Amino acid sequence: MVKFGRITARSAALAALAAATLAVGVTTPAAAGSPAPRAKNGPVSVAYVEVNNHSMLNVGKYTLAKGGANVFDIGITFAANINYDPAKKAAYLHFNDNVRRVLDNAATQIRPLQAKGIKVVLSVLGNHQGAGFANFPTKAAAEAFAKQLSDAVTRYGLDGIDFDDEYAKYGENGTGQPNASSFVHLVTALRNTLPNKIISLYNIGPSATRLSYGGVNIDPKFSYAWNPYYGTWGVPNISLPKQRLSPAAVEIGRTATGTAASLARRTVSEGYGVFLTYNLGAADSASYISSFTRELYGSDAVYTK
């Protein structure tokens, strides 16, 4: 089932994984005057939020019963779009009303999460207009879009950008088909302007198979990459350390709890450092979320309204 670009489809090992995971550095420093975020041992947990339907603040409502640390380390605002202007023959960054509401109200929608130590990343998705990350016709065009992305991160005080190459509809409006250089130029330019921010890859679409060009390999420029197929296990085909990969993907409330627990258990046992979830809503899902936090962190999850 396709929904908003998504295909639904402890001990010594944990301690070793924790050390490697913490070295990646995903914790946002607390805002001045706020208590420091509580540390936890285990993989980085990621939550995509469909802001057309749900609040980003839901990401901060879950803590671990043991120790009180945040369940989720990264919240991803899903999603801005890469649109196309036929008159200018150029791609541009577009925010629908719901994404715009989150960004324009960063003080109440983003800063409270960051004050808890949760990173907030903006996902960017195709919009059926022919513009995508894989078909910029020139290096300059790719760099121009990278600037729009970095400007948005700076303006709204975000922690990074997530690339999701779905629904571009390459070829629409006279646009080109995917080429070998486009995504390499885009990610290279973005990493140059955002050296310390998150750049993540939702491992799907033409861009995900075009990570090298002209002697430049952009694999190490990504902070993380994850499997895009919910309810499954699939190691992203990218040269990143295991601590920065999520082969597990879970849709909250739709992936069976037994599957979610099994995927979490495998994440720990095989030494991977990230656990991806999607579609976190407003309802109290602590019981469901506990199915994987018990495996990842040895603790149930607690929901605070």
C-alpha positions in Angstrom: 0.0 0.0 0.0 1.4 3.4 -0.9 0.5 6.3 1.4 2.1 9.7 1.1 5.2 8.3 -0.4 5.5 5.4 2.0 5.3 1.7 1.0 3.9 -0.3 3.9 5.0 -3.3 3.3 20.8 -6.5 25.8 23.7 -6.9 27.4 27.2 -6.8 25.9 26.0 -6.5 22.3 23.8 -3.6 23.3 26.5 -1.9 25.2 28.9 -2.1 22.3 26.3 -0.8 19.9 25.5 2.1 22.3 29.1 3.2 22.4 29.3 3.3 18.6 25.9 4.9 18.2 26.6 7.7 20.7 29.8 8.4 18.8 27.7 9.4 15.8 26.5 12.4 17.8 22.7 12.7 17.3 21.8 14.5 20.5 20.9 18.2 20.2 22.2 20.3 23.1 19.4 21.5 25.4 18.4 25.1 25.0 19.7 27.5 27.6 17.9 27.1 30.9 16.5 23.6 29.9 17.6 20.4 31.6 20.1 18.4 29.7 18.6 15.5 27.8 18.9 12.2 29.5 21.2 9.7 27.8 20.2 6.2 26.7 22.1 3.2 25.4 21.1 1.8 22.1 20.3 2.7 18.5 19.1 6.1 17.3 15.3 6.1 16.9 13.8 8.1 14.0 10.1 9.1 13.6 8.6 10.4 10.4 5.5 12.6 11.1 2.9 13.3 8.4 2.3 16.9 9.3 -0.7 17.1 7.0 -2.4 15.1 9.7 -0.3 15.2 12.9 1.8 17.5 15.1 5.6 17.3 15.2 5.2 17.7 19.0 4.1 14.0 19.2 7.8 13.1 18.8 8.6 14.5 22.2 5.7 12.7 24.1 7.5 9.4 24.5 10.1 8.6 27.1 11.6 5.4 28.5 10.2 4.1 31.7 13.7 3.3 32.8 15.7 6.5 33.1 13.3 8.8 31.3 15.3 9.3 28.1 13.5 10.3 24.9 12.3 7.3 22.8 12.9 9.3 19.6 16.2 11.0 18.8 15.2 12.4 15.4 11.8 13.7 14.2 11.4 14.2 10.5 8.8 16.6 9.1 7.2 14.9 6.2 7.3 16.6 3.8 8.3 19.6 1.8 8.5 19.2 -2.0 10.8 19.7 -4.9 8.5 21.5 -7.5 9.1 22.7 -11.0 8.6 26.1 -12.6 8.1 25.6 -16.3 8.6 29.3 -17.1 12.0 29.4 -15.4 12.8 25.8 -16.2 14.0 25.4 -12.7 13.3 23.3 -9.6 12.3 25.1 -6.4 11.6 24.2 -2.8 7.9 24.2 -1.9 6.1 24.1 1.4 2.4 23.2 1.5 0.2 24.9 4.1 0.8 22.3 6.8 4.6 22.2 6.4 4.6 26.0 6.3 2.6 26.1 9.5 5.2 24.0 11.3 8.2 26.0 10.0 6.6 29.4 10.5 5.8 28.4 14.1 9.1 26.9 14.8 9.1 28.4 18.3 6.2 26.2 19.3 6.5 23.3 16.9 10.3 22.7 16.6 12.1 24.4 19.5 10.3 22.4 22.2 11.6 19.2 20.6 15.2 20.5 20.2 15.1 21.7 23.9 14.5 18.0 24.8 17.5 16.9 22.7 15.5 15.8 19.7 16.8 16.7 16.2 14.3 18.0 13.7 14.9 17.3 10.1 13.0 18.4 7.0 12.1 15.7 4.4 11.9 16.7 0.8 9.8 14.7 -1.7 8.9 14.8 -5.4 5.6 16.3 -6.4 4.6 14.8 -9.8 6.0 17.9 -11.7 9.1 16.4 -13.3 11.6 17.9 -10.9 13.6 15.5 -8.8 17.0 15.2 -7.2 18.3 13.0 -10.0 17.6 15.2 -13.1 19.3 18.6 -12.5 20.6 19.4 -16.0 23.7 21.2 -14.7 26.0 21.4 -11.7 24.8 25.0 -11.2 21.2 24.0 -11.1 21.9 21.4 -8.5 23.9 23.9 -6.4 21.1 26.4 -6.7 18.6 23.9 -5.2 21.1 22.9 -2.5 21.2 26.6 -1.5 17.5 26.7 -1.1 17.7 23.7 1.2 20.5 25.1 3.3 18.8 28.5 3.5 15.7 26.7 4.8 17.7 24.8 7.4 19.3 28.1 8.6 16.1 30.2 8.5 14.0 27.8 10.5 16.8 26.5 12.8 16.5 22.9 11.5 18.9 20.0 12.1 19.1 18.8 8.5 17.6 17.5 5.3 16.2 14.1 4.4 16.0 13.1 0.7 13.1 11.0 -0.5 13.2 10.5 -4.3 9.6 9.4 -4.9 6.8 10.9 -7.0 9.1 13.2 -9.1 7.5 11.9 -12.3 10.7 12.5 -14.3 10.0 13.8 -17.8 6.9 15.7 -16.9 6.8 19.4 -18.1 9.7 18.6 -20.5 12.1 17.8 -17.7 14.9 15.3 -18.2 15.3 11.7 -17.1 17.6 10.9 -14.2 21.3 11.4 -15.0 24.5 10.3 -13.3 25.7 13.6 -12.0 22.7 15.4 -10.6 22.4 13.9 -7.1 26.1 13.9 -6.6 26.3 17.6 -7.3 23.3 18.3 -5.1 24.5 16.4 -2.0 28.1 17.6 -2.4 26.9 21.2 -2.4 24.6 20.7 0.5 27.2 19.0 2.6 29.6 21.8 1.9 27.1 24.4 3.2 25.9 22.2 6.1 29.0 20.5 7.3 27.6 19.6 10.7 24.0 18.9 10.0 22.1 15.7 9.3 21.7 14.6 5.6 19.7 11.4 5.4 18.7 9.2 2.6 15.4 7.4 2.3 16.8 4.7 0.2 14.5 4.7 -2.8 14.2 6.0 -6.3 16.7 6.9 -9.0 18.8 9.1 -6.7 19.6 6.2 -4.4 21.3 4.3 -7.2 23.3 7.3 -8.4 25.8 8.0 -5.6 29.0 8.3 -7.6 30.1 10.5 -10.5 33.3 11.8 -11.8 35.4 10.2 -9.1 33.2 11.6 -6.3 31.4 9.1 -4.1 28.8 10.8 -1.9 28.1 7.8 0.4 30.2 9.2 3.3 28.4 12.6 3.0 25.3 11.1 4.4 24.7 11.0 8.1 22.2 8.1 7.8 20.4 5.9 5.3 17.4 3.7 5.9 15.2 1.0 4.4 12.0 2.5 2.9 9.8 -0.6 3.0 7.8 -0.8 6.2 7.5 -4.1 8.0 10.7 -5.4 6.3 14.4 -5.8 6.8 16.7 -4.5 4.1 20.2 -3.1 4.4 20.6 0.1 2.4 23.1 -0.3 -0.5 25.4 2.5 0.6 28.9 2.5 2.1 28.2 3.7 5.6 29.1 2.2 8.9 26.4 -0.1 10.4 25.9 2.4 13.2 24.5 4.9 10.6 22.1 2.5 8.8 18.6 1.3 9.5 17.7 -2.0 7.8 14.6 -2.1 9.9 11.5 0.0 9.0 8.3 0.1 11.0 5.0 1.9 10.4 3.6 2.6 13.8 0.3 0.9 14.4 0.3 -1.0 11.1 3.4 -3.1 11.2 2.5 -6.1 13.5 3.9 -5.7 17.0 5.6 -9.0 16.7 7.3 -7.9 13.5 8.3 -4.6 15.1 9.8 -6.4 18.1 11.7 -8.9 15.8 13.1 -6.1 13.7 14.3 -4.2 16.8 15.8 -7.4 18.2 17.7 -8.0 14.9 18.9 -4.3 14.8 20.6 -4.8 18.1 21.9 -8.4 17.6 23.4 -7.5 14.2 25.0 -4.2 15.4 23.0 -1.6 13.5 22.8 1.9 14.9 19.4 3.2 13.7 15.8 2.2 13.9 13.3 3.8 11.6 9.6 4.4 12.3 6.9 6.2 10.3 3.5 7.8 10.8 3.7 8.8 14.5 0.3 10.2 15.3 -1.5 11.9 18.2 -2.9 8.8 19.9 -1.2 7.2 22.8 0.9 4.5 21.1 3.0 3.6 24.1 1.9 0.0 24.1 2.9 -0.5 20.5 6.1 1.5 20.8 7.1 -0.6 23.8 7.2 -3.6 21.5 10.4 -2.2 20.0 11.8 -0.1 22.9 12.0 -3.2 25.0 14.3 -4.8 22.4 16.2 -1.6 21.6 16.7 -0.2 25.1 15.4 -2.8 27.6 12.5 -0.5 28.7 8.9 0.1 28.0 7.8 3.4 26.6 5.8 6.0 28.5 3.4 8.5 26.8 2.9 12.0 28.3 0.1 14.0 26.8 
